Amino acid sequence: MSEAERTIAIIVAAGEGSRAGGDTPKQFQRVGGLALVAHAYRAFADHPMIDEVVLVVAPGMEAAAREAVGAEVAIVMGGASRRESVAHGLAAATARRATRVLIHDAARPFVPAGVIAAVAGALGKHQGAIPALPVVDTLARSDGLLGDVVPRTGLWRVQTPQGFQLEAIIAAHAAWPENEEATDDAQMVRHVGGSVTLVQGDPVLDKVTYPADLVLAEARAGPVWRTRTATGFDVHRLEDGEDLWLGGMLIPHSRGLSGHSDADVALHALTDALLGTIAAGDIGTHFPPSDPQWRGAESGQFLRHAAGLIRARGGEIEFVDVTIICEAPKIGPHRAAVTARIAELLELPAGQVSVKATTTERLGFTGRGEGIAAQAVATVRVPA
């Protein structure tokens, strides 16, 4: 998009939605923990090709809209028909200096970013663009009994968002007969000779109309994810006669770390970080040093335990980062092996594991070579 172009998404959420059942209009019914309209709003608000989102709602539904979407949303009152509601949205887009608009039905909650990009991108060459899918089912006429089959060649299922050059869609609305209701905005542009192209649609854009559709939407939405980040820190003393375990690897060195288990500071810090993301205490809560069964224990089992608790809650580990703090040994030659070992323990790709090392410029206990410290950060996704 050039700097002179401004694209606004208009989400039409002014209908009654009575066929979906319930006391609440379907656009404000929740699936996956969010109102239907909130799913659509997020898709447009987060898209780099959309400059602003305008929400068109029925009078009296402003509070419900702000509760569902957020107080910052721009709200416009709808009209007596869908066509009037869209016209009110177009007036708001004009006031906001839009040059292009994407008009979307709130009853289609799941909007792939690729569809938004395809529709908006096509407006560089066409007055309008709509997502559509070819009809693949057999079509037939019926008066209660099966009638003649209707050829489906050249037939398409039209979806939203429908994108238009703002001047073209405003002119189409102005020319449309007042006593007729249009099936969609693209037909209005065609009515005045405008050029509307088709882009690839997506089955997830199917409209929610009946109660069964809400059940399907719930399955599609899945859980609403929350991202959590936590840190961990550990330190152990270096002593003669001990093995040095760091990041699950035995590192050659003249001294090793002393502790109740194998004293692997890197894995201990990372274990605490992972436990912190689900507020599950710390490593001592699960593996108390007073318990003799953990004497000399391999710390990889602590890390696997923390990861297992996260997955038991339906969570996913997104990324982990460990910094080892010491003067010696040099960590660089062992970084790849430590990274691979942590990735193996957490069942993650190596690209989701970061291992770094630093010194304290010979300051403090690590600088004097008395011990090794480690700090870790973990980021996970958990269901809300």
C-alpha positions in Angstrom: 0.0 0.0 0.0 1.2 3.5 -0.8 1.2 6.3 1.8 -1.8 7.9 -0.1 -3.9 4.7 0.3 -5.8 4.0 3.5 -7.7 0.7 3.9 -10.5 0.4 6.5 -12.3 -2.8 7.4 -16.0 -2.5 8.0 -17.4 -5.3 10.1 -21.2 -5.5 9.9 -22.6 -6.8 13.2 -26.0 -5.1 13.3 -28.2 -8.2 12.6 -30.5 -10.0 15.0 -28.9 -13.4 14.3 -32.1 -15.1 15.6 -31.7 -18.3 13.6 -28.6 -19.2 15.7 -30.8 -19.5 18.8 -30.2 -18.0 22.3 -31.1 -14.7 23.8 -27.9 -13.0 22.5 -27.4 -12.0 18.9 -25.1 -14.6 17.3 -22.3 -12.0 16.7 -21.9 -11.6 20.4 -22.2 -15.3 21.3 -18.9 -16.8 22.4 -16.9 -19.5 20.8 -13.4 -20.3 21.9 -13.8 -17.9 24.8 -14.4 -14.9 22.5 -17.5 -13.4 20.9 -17.8 -14.2 17.2 -17.3 -10.5 16.3 -14.1 -10.4 18.4 -12.5 -13.2 16.4 -13.2 -11.2 13.2 -12.1 -7.9 14.7 -8.7 -9.3 15.8 -8.1 -10.7 12.4 -8.4 -7.3 10.7 -6.9 -5.2 13.6 -3.8 -7.3 13.6 -3.3 -7.3 9.8 -0.6 -5.1 8.4 -2.7 -4.1 5.3 -5.6 -2.8 7.4 -5.3 0.7 8.8 -8.4 0.8 11.0 -11.5 -1.3 11.8 -15.0 0.1 12.0 -17.7 -1.9 13.7 -21.4 -1.5 12.7 -23.8 -2.5 15.4 -27.5 -2.2 16.1 -28.7 0.7 18.3 -28.5 -0.3 21.9 -25.6 -2.8 21.3 -22.7 -0.4 21.8 -21.9 -1.7 25.3 -22.0 -5.3 24.2 -19.7 -4.5 21.3 -17.2 -2.7 23.5 -17.2 -5.5 26.0 -16.7 -8.0 23.3 -14.0 -6.2 21.3 -12.6 -3.4 23.5 -13.3 0.1 24.3 -11.0 1.5 21.6 -13.0 0.2 18.7 -14.7 2.7 16.4 -18.5 2.0 16.5 -21.1 3.1 14.0 -24.9 2.6 14.4 -26.5 0.3 11.8 -29.7 0.8 9.8 -32.9 -1.0 9.2 -31.3 -3.3 6.6 -27.8 -4.7 5.9 -27.5 -2.3 2.9 -28.2 0.7 5.2 -25.8 -0.6 7.8 -23.1 -0.9 5.2 -23.9 2.6 4.0 -23.4 3.9 7.5 -20.1 2.1 7.6 -19.0 3.6 4.3 -19.8 7.1 5.6 -17.6 6.5 8.6 -14.8 5.2 6.3 -15.2 8.4 4.2 -14.8 10.5 7.3 -11.7 8.6 8.2 -10.2 9.4 4.7 -10.3 5.8 3.5 -9.5 5.0 -0.1 -10.4 1.3 0.1 -12.7 -0.7 2.3 -13.1 -4.3 3.1 -16.7 -5.2 4.1 -17.1 -8.2 6.3 -20.0 -10.0 8.0 -19.4 -10.6 11.7 -21.1 -14.0 11.3 -18.0 -15.2 9.6 -15.7 -15.2 12.6 -12.5 -16.8 11.3 -10.7 -14.7 8.7 -7.4 -16.0 7.4 -4.7 -13.4 7.0 -4.0 -14.7 3.5 -7.6 -14.0 2.4 -7.4 -10.4 3.7 -4.1 -9.9 1.9 -5.5 -11.3 -1.4 -8.6 -9.2 -1.3 -6.8 -6.0 -0.4 -4.0 -6.7 -2.9 -6.4 -7.2 -5.8 -7.7 -3.7 -5.4 -4.6 -2.4 -7.1 -6.1 -3.6 -10.4 -9.8 -3.9 -9.8 -12.6 -1.8 -8.4 -13.7 -4.8 -6.3 -12.5 -8.2 -5.1 -14.2 -11.0 -3.3 -13.2 -14.4 -1.9 -15.0 -17.3 -3.4 -15.0 -21.1 -3.5 -16.1 -23.2 -6.4 -19.3 -25.2 -5.9 -18.3 -28.9 -5.6 -21.6 -30.5 -4.4 -24.3 -31.6 -6.7 -27.1 -29.0 -7.0 -30.7 -30.0 -7.7 -34.1 -28.3 -7.8 -36.8 -29.6 -5.5 -40.4 -29.0 -4.6 -40.2 -31.6 -1.8 -39.0 -34.3 -4.2 -35.7 -34.4 -6.0 -35.9 -32.5 -9.2 -33.5 -31.8 -12.1 -29.8 -31.4 -11.4 -28.5 -27.9 -11.9 -25.1 -27.7 -13.7 -22.5 -26.4 -11.3 -19.9 -25.5 -13.9 -18.9 -21.9 -13.3 -20.8 -21.6 -10.0 -19.0 -20.1 -7.0 -19.8 -19.7 -3.3 -19.3 -16.0 -2.5 -17.8 -15.1 0.9 -16.6 -12.0 2.7 -14.6 -9.8 3.3 -15.4 -8.1 0.0 -13.0 -5.3 -0.9 -13.7 -2.2 -3.0 -12.3 1.1 -4.0 -14.2 3.4 -1.8 -15.5 5.6 -4.6 -16.8 2.6 -6.5 -18.8 1.1 -3.7 -20.2 4.5 -2.7 -21.4 5.1 -6.3 -22.9 1.6 -6.4 -24.9 2.2 -3.2 -26.1 5.5 -4.5 -27.3 4.0 -7.8 -29.0 1.0 -6.2 -32.9 1.0 -6.2 -34.2 2.1 -2.8 -37.0 -0.5 -2.7 -34.6 -3.5 -3.4 -32.3 -5.3 -1.0 -29.0 -6.5 -2.5 -27.7 -10.0 -1.7 -24.2 -8.5 -1.3 -22.1 -5.5 -2.1 -20.3 -7.0 -5.0 -23.6 -7.4 -6.9 -24.2 -3.7 -6.4 -20.8 -2.8 -7.9 -21.5 -5.1 -10.9 -24.9 -3.5 -11.3 -23.2 -0.2 -12.3 -20.6 -1.9 -14.5 -17.8 -2.2 -12.0 -15.0 -4.7 -12.2 -15.1 -7.3 -9.4 -12.5 -10.1 -9.4 -12.5 -13.4 -7.5 -9.7 -14.5 -5.2 -9.3 -17.8 -3.4 -11.7 -18.1 -0.5 -11.4 -20.5 2.5 -13.8 -23.0 4.0 -13.1 -21.5 7.5 -15.0 -18.4 6.3 -18.3 -20.3 6.3 -21.1 -18.3 7.9 -22.5 -19.1 11.3 -26.2 -19.2 10.9 -27.8 -22.1 12.8 -27.1 -23.6 16.3 -25.1 -26.4 14.7 -22.8 -23.8 13.1 -21.9 -22.5 16.6 -20.9 -26.0 17.6 -18.6 -26.3 14.5 -17.2 -22.8 15.2 -16.4 -23.8 18.7 -14.4 -26.8 17.4 -12.6 -24.6 14.9 -11.8 -22.0 17.5 -10.2 -24.4 20.0 -8.8 -22.9 23.1 -8.0 -19.2 23.5 -4.2 -19.1 24.1 -2.4 -16.9 26.6 1.3 -16.3 26.4 3.3 -16.5 29.6 6.9 -15.8 30.3 8.9 -16.6 33.4 12.5 -16.5 34.6 14.7 -18.8 36.6 18.1 -18.4 38.3 20.5 -20.9 40.0 24.0 -21.0 41.3 26.3 -23.7 42.6 29.8 -23.8 44.0 32.8 -25.3 42.1 34.6 -28.0 44.0 37.4 -30.4 43.4 36.4 -34.0 42.8 33.0 -33.2 41.2 31.8 -33.7 37.7 30.8 -30.6 35.8 27.3 -31.0 34.3 26.0 -28.0 32.3 22.8 -28.1 30.1 22.6 -31.9 30.4 26.2 -32.4 29.1 29.3 -33.6 31.0 31.9 -30.8 30.4 35.6 -31.5 30.9 37.0 -29.3 33.6 39.3 -29.5 36.6 36.4 -29.0 39.0 32.7 -29.6 39.1 29.6 -28.2 40.6 28.5 -29.3 44.1 24.9 -29.8 45.0 22.3 -32.3 46.2 21.6 -33.5 42.6 24.1 -33.3 39.8 24.0 -29.5 40.4 23.4 -28.6 36.7 22.8 -24.9 37.1 21.6 -24.4 33.5 18.9 -27.1 33.8 17.9 -26.0 37.3 17.4 -22.4 36.1 15.5 -23.5 33.1 13.3 -25.8 35.2 12.4 -23.0 37.5 11.6 -20.8 34.5 9.2 -23.4 33.1 7.5 -24.0 36.4 7.1 -20.3 36.8 5.1 -20.0 33.5 2.3 -22.1 35.1 2.8 -20.8 38.6 3.8 -24.3 39.8 6.4 -23.3 42.4 10.1 -23.9 42.0 12.4 -26.9 41.6 12.6 -27.3 45.4 8.9 -27.7 45.6 8.9 -30.7 43.4 12.3 -32.2 44.2 13.2 -31.1 47.8 16.9 -31.3 48.6 15.9 -32.9 52.0 14.7 -36.0 50.1 17.6 -38.5 49.7 16.1 -40.0 46.5 17.3 -36.9 44.6 20.9 -37.1 45.8 23.1 -37.1 42.7 20.0 -37.2 40.5 20.3 -36.3 36.8 18.8 -32.9 36.3 17.3 -33.7 33.0 14.4 -35.5 34.7 13.6 -32.2 36.6 13.4 -30.4 33.3 11.2 -33.2 31.7 8.9 -33.0 34.7 8.4 -29.3 34.3 7.7 -29.7 30.6 5.3 -32.5 31.3 3.3 -30.3 33.7 2.9 -27.6 31.1 1.7 -30.1 28.5 -0.6 -31.7 31.0 -2.4 -28.3 31.2 -2.7 -28.2 27.4 0.2 -25.8 27.1 3.0 -25.6 24.5 6.6 -24.4 25.1 7.4 -21.7 22.6 11.0 -20.8 23.3 13.6 -21.1 26.0 16.8 -19.1 26.6 19.6 -19.9 29.0 22.6 -17.8 29.9 25.5 -19.5 31.7 27.7 -17.1 33.8 31.3 -18.2 34.5 34.9 -17.4 33.9 35.8 -21.0 33.1 35.3 -23.3 31.4 34.7 -21.7 28.0 31.1 -22.5 27.0 31.5 -21.7 23.3 32.9 -25.1 22.2 30.0 -26.9 24.0 27.1 -24.6 23.0 25.9 -26.7 20.1 25.9 -29.9 22.2 24.1 -28.2 25.1 21.5 -26.7 22.8 20.8 -30.1 21.2 20.5 -31.8 24.6 18.1 -29.2 26.0 16.0 -29.5 22.8 16.0 -33.2 23.1 14.9 -33.1 26.8 12.1 -30.6 26.0 11.1 -32.3 22.7 11.6 -29.1 20.8 13.3 -28.1 17.6 16.8 -26.7 18.2 15.7 -23.4 16.8 13.4 -22.9 19.8 16.4 -23.2 22.2 18.9 -20.5 22.9 22.1 -21.0 24.9 24.5 -18.2 25.6 27.4 -17.5 28.0 29.0 -14.5 29.6 31.4 -13.6 32.3 31.3 -11.0 35.1 34.7 -9.5 34.2 36.3 -11.3 37.1 33.9 -9.7 39.6 32.1 -11.5 42.3 32.1 -15.3 43.1 31.8 -16.3 39.4 34.6 -13.9 38.5 36.8 -15.5 41.2 36.0 -18.9 39.9 34.2 -20.0 43.0 31.0 -21.1 41.2 28.9 -21.0 38.2 25.5 -19.2 37.8 22.8 -19.5 35.2 19.7 -17.6 34.4 16.9 -18.7 32.1 13.8 -17.4 30.4 10.9 -19.5 29.1 7.9 -18.5 27.0 4.9 -20.8 26.8 1.3 -20.8 25.5 -1.4 -22.1 27.7 -5.2 -22.3 27.3 -7.0 -19.4 28.9 
